[in-house]
Amino acid sequence: MALDQSKSNIPLLEVTNLKTHFPIRKGVFSRVSGHVYAVDGVTISMQDGETLGLVGESGSGKSTLGKSIMRLVEPTSGEIKISGTEITGLNKQDMFVHRRQVQMVFQDPYSSLNPRIPVGKIVAEALQIHGIATGKEAEDMVKDIFQRVGLRPSQMRNYANEFSGGQRQRIGIARALALNPKLIIADEPVSALDVSVQAQVINLFMDLQKEYGLSYFFIAHDLAVVAQICHRIAVMYLGKIVEIADRDELFKSPLHPYTRALLASIPIPNPEIRPAKDRVLQGDIPSPSNPPKGCRFHTRCPLVEEKCRIDTPEFKEVSPGHWAACHLT
């Protein structure tokens, strides 16, 4: 899947050494006894028109990274740039302007929709708050958006509980599209849907990208899902990015043992074909409040060496466009 890099030399999204740590408080005085290192030094960038996938197990910090980029969760440190503008230090008033450029589609389409408001008004809210349109003009715009995401304009008067899971996610996508953003952060948008509905929603994302020239930061735990839509894929483990590469390159030549294990976990129709033992993921992901020293994956890695337990591997470019953090590369 080729990507046209000629649009601009300035990345649409540029994240540098981003950290989001949550304090752990104990006792009657709520003293800080430690931190949850949900995002711990992430550096990524993506170009206009690109789809960057982010994969990893639950507890890797993927959703926290997406919310930190949106500043729905305030980062502890680091930089976030949107089209070259640094947004981490902006106050609420200045950030309000930049929220039009970046919108989010949430994992649970039902909990992200107000059950007491007709879905047409939910989508129209953004138009009104940002002063884009009100009244009949806003209603006409919402009708058009509903049609583009595969919903009937007559359904604008219905409430969220009257829709199926796939339809609710389409409403979430419609709400994100209302402000004509440059970037949509999709936080596991198909994980709660049936397999057949997942395919429909992914196809919708791809069609909208072609029509609007959108960019997606697509978060998922399933590599088979991101393979259908992403230009590049980043693999996250316990708060850190451990590998980034073009989609085809990652599937063809994964470098990090964790990436290999994720690829091996993709279901194969033939039960007689089983992954090699060194690619089977063992154990559970450690607690982000007490991450292992050295390489954070060493407690589960089948290829672990002594230096993996001591030294943190450098995140380096092993081949053009293919980055990995592993002592064995």
C-alpha positions as CSV (number, residue, x, y, z in Angstrom):
1,M,0.0,0.0,0.0
2,A,1.9,3.0,-1.2
3,L,1.5,6.4,0.4
4,D,2.0,9.7,-1.4
5,Q,4.6,11.6,0.7
6,S,4.7,14.7,-1.6
7,K,1.9,16.7,0.1
8,S,4.0,18.2,2.9
9,N,7.4,17.7,4.6
10,I,5.8,18.7,7.9
11,P,4.3,15.6,9.7
12,L,0.6,15.8,10.4
13,L,1.2,14.3,13.8
14,E,4.5,14.4,15.6
15,V,4.9,12.9,19.1
16,T,8.2,13.2,20.9
17,N,9.2,11.4,24.1
18,L,5.6,11.5,25.4
19,K,5.0,10.2,28.9
20,T,1.7,9.8,30.7
21,H,2.1,8.6,34.3
22,F,-0.7,8.3,36.8
23,P,0.0,8.7,40.5
24,I,-0.9,5.8,42.9
25,R,-2.2,7.3,46.1
26,K,-2.6,5.4,49.4
27,G,-3.6,6.2,53.0
28,V,-5.9,8.7,54.5
29,F,-3.7,11.6,53.3
30,S,-3.6,10.2,49.7
31,R,0.2,10.2,49.6
32,V,1.8,9.3,46.3
33,S,3.3,5.8,46.7
34,G,4.2,5.2,43.1
35,H,3.1,5.7,39.5
36,V,1.4,3.8,36.7
37,Y,3.7,4.2,33.7
38,A,0.9,3.9,31.1
39,V,2.9,5.8,28.3
40,D,6.6,6.0,28.9
41,G,8.6,7.8,26.3
42,V,6.8,7.3,23.0
43,T,8.1,9.0,19.8
44,I,6.1,8.6,16.6
45,S,5.0,10.6,13.6
46,M,2.7,10.3,10.7
47,Q,2.1,12.1,7.4
48,D,-1.1,13.7,6.0
49,G,-3.3,11.0,4.3
50,E,-1.6,8.1,6.2
51,T,-3.1,5.5,8.4
52,L,-0.8,4.5,11.2
53,G,-1.9,1.4,13.2
54,L,-1.1,0.9,16.8
55,V,-1.3,-2.7,18.1
56,G,-0.5,-4.5,21.4
57,E,-2.2,-6.4,24.2
58,S,-4.6,-4.9,26.7
59,G,-2.6,-3.0,29.2
60,S,0.1,-1.9,26.7
61,G,-1.0,1.8,27.0
62,K,-2.6,2.1,23.5
63,S,-5.8,3.9,24.6
64,T,-3.9,6.2,27.0
65,L,-1.6,7.2,24.1
66,G,-4.6,8.0,21.9
67,K,-6.3,10.0,24.7
68,S,-3.0,11.8,25.5
69,I,-2.7,12.9,21.9
70,M,-6.2,14.3,22.1
71,R,-5.3,15.8,25.5
72,L,-8.4,14.1,27.0
73,V,-5.7,12.8,29.4
74,E,-3.0,15.3,30.2
75,P,0.5,14.0,29.4
76,T,3.1,14.1,32.1
77,S,5.9,15.3,29.7
78,G,6.9,15.3,26.1
79,E,5.7,17.1,23.0
80,I,2.7,16.7,20.6
81,K,2.6,18.6,17.4
82,I,-0.3,18.9,15.0
83,S,0.8,20.2,11.5
84,G,3.9,21.6,13.1
85,T,2.1,23.4,16.0
86,E,3.0,22.3,19.5
87,I,-0.2,21.7,21.5
88,T,0.9,20.2,24.8
89,G,1.3,23.7,26.4
90,L,-1.9,25.3,25.1
91,N,-4.6,26.4,27.5
92,K,-8.2,25.4,27.0
93,Q,-9.2,28.3,24.9
94,D,-6.3,27.8,22.4
95,M,-6.7,24.1,22.5
96,F,-10.4,24.5,21.5
97,V,-9.3,25.7,18.0
98,H,-7.0,22.7,17.5
99,R,-9.7,20.2,18.5
100,R,-11.3,20.7,15.2
101,Q,-8.3,19.2,13.5
102,V,-8.2,16.0,15.6
103,Q,-11.3,13.9,16.5
104,M,-11.8,10.6,18.1
105,V,-13.9,7.5,17.6
106,F,-14.2,5.5,20.8
107,Q,-14.1,1.7,21.4
108,D,-17.6,1.4,23.0
109,P,-20.1,3.2,20.7
110,Y,-22.9,3.0,23.2
111,S,-21.2,4.5,26.3
112,S,-19.8,7.3,24.1
113,L,-23.3,8.5,23.0
114,N,-25.6,10.4,25.3
115,P,-28.7,8.1,25.7
116,R,-31.0,11.1,26.4
117,I,-30.4,13.0,23.2
118,P,-31.4,12.1,19.7
119,V,-28.4,11.0,17.7
120,G,-28.9,13.8,15.1
121,K,-28.5,16.4,17.9
122,I,-25.4,14.6,19.2
123,V,-23.7,15.0,15.8
124,A,-25.0,18.6,15.4
125,E,-23.6,19.6,18.8
126,A,-20.1,19.9,17.4
127,L,-21.2,22.1,14.6
128,Q,-23.0,24.5,17.0
129,I,-20.2,24.6,19.7
130,H,-17.6,25.5,17.1
131,G,-19.8,28.0,15.4
132,I,-19.9,26.2,12.0
133,A,-23.7,26.0,11.6
134,T,-27.0,26.1,13.6
135,G,-30.6,25.4,13.0
136,K,-31.7,24.3,9.5
137,E,-28.2,24.6,8.1
138,A,-26.8,22.3,10.8
139,E,-29.6,19.8,10.3
140,D,-28.9,19.7,6.5
141,M,-25.2,19.1,7.2
142,V,-26.0,16.2,9.6
143,K,-28.4,14.6,7.1
144,D,-25.5,14.6,4.5
145,I,-23.1,13.1,7.0
146,F,-25.6,10.4,8.0
147,Q,-25.9,9.4,4.3
148,R,-22.2,9.3,3.9
149,V,-21.8,6.9,6.8
150,G,-24.6,4.6,5.6
151,L,-27.4,5.8,7.9
152,R,-30.8,7.2,6.9
153,P,-31.6,10.9,7.6
154,S,-34.9,9.8,9.2
155,Q,-32.9,8.0,11.9
156,M,-31.6,11.4,13.2
157,R,-34.6,11.5,15.5
158,N,-33.9,8.2,17.1
159,Y,-31.9,7.5,20.3
160,A,-28.8,5.5,20.8
161,N,-30.6,2.5,22.3
162,E,-32.6,2.1,19.1
163,F,-29.5,1.2,17.0
164,S,-27.4,-1.9,16.6
165,G,-23.7,-1.9,17.6
166,G,-22.5,-1.3,14.0
167,Q,-25.0,1.5,13.5
168,R,-23.9,3.2,16.8
169,Q,-20.3,3.1,15.6
170,R,-21.4,4.7,12.4
171,I,-22.9,7.5,14.5
172,G,-19.6,7.9,16.3
173,I,-17.9,8.2,13.0
174,A,-20.4,10.7,11.8
175,R,-19.8,12.8,14.9
176,A,-16.0,12.7,14.3
177,L,-16.6,13.7,10.6
178,A,-18.8,16.7,11.5
179,L,-15.9,19.1,12.0
180,N,-14.0,18.0,8.9
181,P,-10.9,17.0,10.9
182,K,-7.4,16.2,9.4
183,L,-6.9,13.3,11.8
184,I,-9.2,10.8,13.4
185,I,-7.9,8.7,16.3
186,A,-9.9,5.4,16.2
187,D,-9.6,3.6,19.6
188,E,-10.4,-0.1,18.8
189,P,-13.5,1.0,16.9
190,V,-14.4,-2.5,15.7
191,S,-13.4,-4.7,18.7
192,A,-16.9,-4.7,20.2
193,L,-18.6,-5.6,16.9
194,D,-19.4,-8.9,15.2
195,V,-16.9,-10.1,12.5
196,S,-19.2,-9.3,9.6
197,V,-20.0,-5.9,10.9
198,Q,-16.3,-5.2,11.5
199,A,-15.6,-5.6,7.8
200,Q,-18.4,-3.2,7.0
201,V,-17.0,-0.5,9.4
202,I,-13.4,-1.0,8.2
203,N,-14.6,-0.6,4.6
204,L,-16.5,2.6,5.6
205,F,-13.3,4.0,7.2
206,M,-11.4,3.3,3.9
207,D,-14.1,4.8,1.7
208,L,-14.2,8.0,3.9
209,Q,-10.4,8.3,3.7
210,K,-10.5,8.3,-0.1
211,E,-13.4,10.8,-0.1
212,Y,-12.2,13.3,2.5
213,G,-8.4,12.7,2.5
214,L,-8.5,11.7,6.1
215,S,-5.6,10.4,8.2
216,Y,-6.2,7.7,10.8
217,F,-4.4,6.8,14.0
218,F,-5.9,3.3,14.2
219,I,-5.6,1.5,17.6
220,A,-6.3,-2.2,17.8
221,H,-5.2,-5.4,19.5
222,D,-5.7,-7.5,16.4
223,L,-3.0,-7.4,13.7
224,A,-5.4,-9.0,11.2
225,V,-7.7,-5.9,11.5
226,V,-5.0,-3.3,11.0
227,A,-3.5,-5.2,8.1
228,Q,-6.6,-4.3,6.1
229,I,-6.4,-0.5,6.5
230,C,-3.0,0.7,7.7
231,H,0.0,2.0,5.7
232,R,2.4,1.5,8.7
233,I,2.1,-0.4,12.0
234,A,3.6,0.5,15.4
235,V,3.7,-2.2,18.0
236,M,3.4,-1.1,21.7
237,Y,4.3,-3.1,24.8
238,L,4.0,-1.8,28.4
239,G,4.1,1.9,27.6
240,K,6.8,1.8,24.9
241,I,6.9,1.4,21.1
242,V,9.0,-1.7,20.3
243,E,8.7,-1.8,16.5
244,I,7.5,0.4,13.6
245,A,7.5,-0.6,9.9
246,D,5.5,-0.5,6.8
247,R,2.6,-2.9,6.9
248,D,4.0,-5.4,4.3
249,E,7.5,-5.2,5.8
250,L,6.2,-5.9,9.3
251,F,4.3,-9.0,8.2
252,K,7.2,-10.2,6.0
253,S,10.1,-9.6,8.4
254,P,9.1,-8.9,12.0
255,L,12.2,-8.1,14.1
256,H,10.9,-7.9,17.7
257,P,10.0,-11.2,19.4
258,Y,6.8,-9.6,20.7
259,T,5.7,-8.7,17.2
260,R,6.4,-12.2,16.1
261,A,4.3,-13.5,18.9
262,L,1.4,-11.2,17.9
263,L,1.6,-12.4,14.3
264,A,1.7,-16.0,15.4
265,S,-1.6,-15.4,17.4
266,I,-3.5,-14.5,14.3
267,P,-6.0,-17.4,13.7
268,I,-5.2,-19.7,10.8
269,P,-8.0,-21.8,9.2
270,N,-5.8,-25.0,9.1
271,P,-5.5,-26.4,12.7
272,E,-2.5,-28.5,11.7
273,I,-0.4,-25.4,11.1
274,R,0.9,-24.3,14.5
275,P,3.4,-21.5,15.2
276,A,6.9,-22.3,16.3
277,K,7.5,-22.5,20.1
278,D,9.7,-19.4,20.1
279,R,6.7,-17.4,18.8
280,V,4.1,-18.5,21.3
281,L,3.4,-15.7,23.9
282,Q,3.6,-17.0,27.5
283,G,2.4,-15.4,30.7
284,D,0.7,-12.1,31.3
285,I,1.8,-8.6,30.7
286,P,3.5,-7.2,33.8
287,S,2.0,-4.3,35.8
288,P,2.7,-0.9,34.3
289,S,3.2,0.3,37.9
290,N,6.3,-1.9,38.3
291,P,7.7,-2.5,34.8
292,P,10.7,-4.9,34.5
293,K,14.2,-3.4,34.2
294,G,16.1,-3.6,30.9
295,C,13.9,-4.8,28.1
296,R,10.4,-4.7,29.3
297,F,9.5,-7.8,27.3
298,H,12.3,-10.0,28.8
299,T,10.1,-11.7,31.4
300,R,8.1,-13.3,28.5
301,C,10.6,-13.5,25.7
302,P,11.7,-17.0,24.6
303,L,15.0,-15.6,23.3
304,V,16.0,-13.6,26.4
305,E,19.7,-13.1,27.1
306,E,21.3,-11.7,30.2
307,K,21.8,-8.2,28.8
308,C,18.0,-8.1,28.1
309,R,17.5,-8.2,31.9
310,I,19.9,-5.3,32.5
311,D,20.1,-2.9,29.6
312,T,17.2,-1.1,27.9
313,P,17.5,-1.7,24.2
314,E,17.9,1.3,21.9
315,F,15.0,2.1,19.5
316,K,17.0,2.2,16.2
317,E,16.4,2.0,12.5
318,V,17.5,-1.5,11.5
319,S,16.6,-1.0,7.8
320,P,15.0,2.0,5.9
321,G,11.7,2.8,7.6
322,H,11.9,-0.3,9.9
323,W,12.6,0.6,13.6
324,A,12.9,-1.8,16.5
325,A,14.0,-1.9,20.1
326,C,15.7,-5.3,20.6
327,H,19.2,-6.4,21.6
328,L,19.0,-9.2,19.1
329,T,18.5,-7.1,16.0
